[in-house]
Amino acid sequence: MTGDGPHAPPQRGSLPPEGADLARERPFAAVAGPHTPPLRGPLPTVQVAVVGAGNMGGAMVARLCELGWSVVVCDIDPLRQQQALEAGAHLADTPDTAARALTTDGVLIVCVVDASQSHQVLFGEHGAGPALQPGQVVMLCPTISPQDTEALASVLAERGVGCIDSPMSGGPARARDGSMSLMVAAPTALLARHAALLDALSSKVFRLGERVGDGARTKLVNNLLAGINLVGAAEALALADRLGLDLGTTLDVIEQSSGQSWIGSDRMRRAIAGDLAPRAHVTLLEKDTRLAVAAARAAGFNGPLGAAAAGVFTQAHAEGMAELDDAALLPLLRQTGR
């Protein structure tokens, strides 16, 4: 099972192979290795465990701690560990250690990049899955294919562990202040039982129904449009530059006119300022647009823009921009449009 094309329905007990989303994606590095000294001391019982405390996960940790939730974090990055401690969270060496710290109705939030990392967090070495108890719940926040979401949820269900399909959108600042979007799909009773946590994380919780996988489907639709809008904004401003227009003034006009988009404004302001420090790496929308195009083709839909937008992110990656913010599309198109 892969995230690249049509899928057969997941079989009970089956899991997506590691690397399901994209073979070249990096493995998740939450598990302590020889270069990471083990964390010491017993963990208290906590309400929430977060595996992956990067830009989005770290913002969620800070918000939950600020609101009084007890949280344990698993992330190998020393900076992320320190940030979690400063926010008031506890630290765990491995995902299974984090899972064992949960209350009987606790929630494990998986906030990593892709299906491969999600698989590793749950069922790889030191994975959380075998340590979770019936009645506990996993929130799957990465942007992955619906089939991968369904397969992971199916194996968790066989263990009596619930799954909330819950991709998110809005960026770290919105995750920190609770205004990001959460697209959730799970049985109604499960969502009701954990409504307080969902509402703490987001003032914009969209309950999409009971079919796990619909959160993933909705996120792919949203991110395909985000990718198309971002490519369009970068192309328009690259054209403005060629026409001899001031880019800041041109963006001022666009923001008050029919060409405005949130992602265009957010990324192009940074690009104009020359700020390409990564808030959202090029590889993220590269993956997401590719998954969305694959989902479209699997459904028998072939739109005119999605594949073209996905190709621009692939081009940016090939041009050495993978680790830059996706605002880098502006300098890319200013260069390649010559």
DAGIBEL-V379194 format. One line per field, one symbol per residue. ss: DSSP state (H for helix, E for strand, C for the rest). phi: phi as a letter, one per 40 degrees, with the letter a starting at -180 (. if undefined). psi: psi as a letter, one per 20 degrees, with the letter a starting at -180 (. if undefined). Layout:
BEGIN
ss: ???
phi: ???
psi: ???
END
This chain:
BEGIN
ss: CCCCCCCCCCCCCCCCCCCCCCCCCCCCCCCCCCCCCCCCCCCCCEEEEEECCCHHHHHHHHHHHHCCCCEEEECCCHHHHHHHHHHCCEECCCHHHHHHCEEEEEEEEECCCCHHHHHHHHHCCCCCHHHCCCCCEEEECCCCCHHHHHHHHHHHHHCCCEEEEEEEECCHHHHHHCCCEEEEECCHHHHHHCHHHHHHHCCEEEECCCCCCHHHHHHHHHHHHHHHHHHHHHHHHHHHHHCCCCHHHHHHHHHCCCCCCHHHHHHHHHHHCCCCCCCCEHHHHHHHHHHHHHHHHHCCCCCCCHHHHHHHHHHHHHHHHCCCEHHHHHHHHHHHCC
phi: .bccadbcdccdgcbcccgccadcccccbcccbccbcccbgccccbcbbbbhbcdccccccccccccgccbbbbaccdccccccccchccbbcbdcccccccccbcbcccbbcaccccdcccbccgccdcccbdgcbbcccccbcdccdccccccccccgbcbbcacbahgccccccgbccbbbbaddcccccbcccdcccacbcbcchccchccccccccccccdcccccccccccccdcccgcccccccdcdcbbcccadccccccdccccgcbdccbcdcccccccccccccccccgbbccbdcccdcccccddccgbdcccccccccdcccccc
psi: prjiaqqqppqpiqqqqpjhgohjqqqplhppahjopqqqqqqrprhppponlbggghhgggggghjjqppqqophohghgghgghijrrqqgrhhgghiiqrhkrpooomagahghggghhjapkqhghiqqpirqpooiqorqhhggggghghghhjjprpoomqrqirhghhhjjjrppoqprqghghhhkhggghhhpimoooiaiophhggghhggghggggghggggggghhggghikqpgghghggghjaijpqghggghhggghijnjpohoqhhghggghghggghghhjkpnrihghgghhghgggghjjjhjrqiiihghghhgii.
END
